[in-house]
Amino acid sequence: MSRSPKSSTKIQTCLDILGRKTGAALSELMAVTNWQAHSVRGFLSATVKKKLGHSIITSRDNDGGCRYRIDRAGRGRR
């Protein structure tokens, strides 16, 4: 049985931010979860991609930092 995240969880908060058109910067995800960078990246890989089955698009913002967003069309780069 698959459980969906509760709306008040860190997972759901991250999914909401990742679902925005502009996605989320690594620093934003770190701020809302209070996790370190390696924990956020592990969450993106293990939970968002593998467990929940979402495709993630990674890009660079103007400052050279990583931005992540869920590819709603299913064409994410790995």
C-alpha positions as CSV (number, residue, x, y, z in Angstrom):
1,M,0.0,0.0,0.0
2,S,1.4,3.4,-1.0
3,R,1.0,6.3,1.3
4,S,1.0,9.9,0.0
5,P,2.7,12.5,2.1
6,K,0.7,14.6,4.5
7,S,0.3,18.2,3.6
8,S,2.2,19.4,6.6
9,T,5.3,17.3,6.1
10,K,8.7,18.4,4.9
11,I,8.3,16.0,2.0
12,Q,5.1,17.7,0.9
13,T,6.6,21.1,1.4
14,C,9.5,20.2,-0.8
15,L,7.2,18.7,-3.5
16,D,5.2,21.9,-3.5
17,I,8.3,24.0,-4.0
18,L,9.7,21.6,-6.6
19,G,6.4,21.7,-8.5
20,R,6.7,25.5,-9.2
21,K,7.5,26.6,-12.7
22,T,10.8,27.9,-11.5
23,G,11.5,25.0,-9.2
24,A,13.7,25.4,-6.2
25,A,17.3,26.3,-5.4
26,L,19.3,23.9,-3.3
27,S,19.5,26.7,-0.7
28,E,15.7,27.1,-0.6
29,L,15.2,23.4,0.0
30,M,17.9,23.5,2.8
31,A,16.1,26.4,4.4
32,V,12.6,24.9,4.5
33,T,13.8,21.5,5.7
34,N,16.7,22.5,7.9
35,W,18.7,19.7,6.1
36,Q,22.3,19.8,4.9
37,A,23.0,19.9,1.2
38,H,23.9,16.2,0.9
39,S,20.6,15.3,2.7
40,V,18.6,17.4,0.2
41,R,20.3,15.8,-2.7
42,G,19.8,12.3,-1.2
43,F,16.1,13.1,-0.7
44,L,15.8,14.2,-4.3
45,S,17.4,11.0,-5.6
46,A,16.0,8.4,-3.2
47,T,12.5,9.8,-2.4
48,V,11.5,12.0,-5.2
49,K,13.0,10.1,-8.1
50,K,13.0,6.5,-6.9
51,K,10.2,6.1,-4.4
52,L,7.7,8.6,-5.8
53,G,8.8,8.2,-9.5
54,H,9.1,11.8,-10.4
55,S,11.5,13.0,-13.0
56,I,13.7,15.9,-11.9
57,I,15.1,18.6,-14.1
58,T,18.3,20.2,-12.9
59,S,19.6,23.5,-14.1
60,R,21.9,26.4,-13.1
61,D,20.6,29.7,-11.9
62,N,22.2,33.0,-12.7
63,D,24.5,32.7,-9.7
64,G,25.7,29.3,-10.7
65,G,23.7,27.4,-8.1
66,C,21.6,24.3,-8.8
67,R,17.9,24.5,-9.3
68,Y,15.6,21.5,-9.2
69,R,12.1,21.1,-10.4
70,I,9.7,18.2,-11.0
71,D,9.2,17.6,-14.7
72,R,5.4,17.3,-15.0
73,A,5.8,16.1,-18.7
74,G,8.0,13.2,-17.6
75,R,11.0,14.3,-19.7
76,G,13.5,14.8,-16.8
77,R,17.3,14.5,-17.4
78,R,19.2,12.2,-15.1
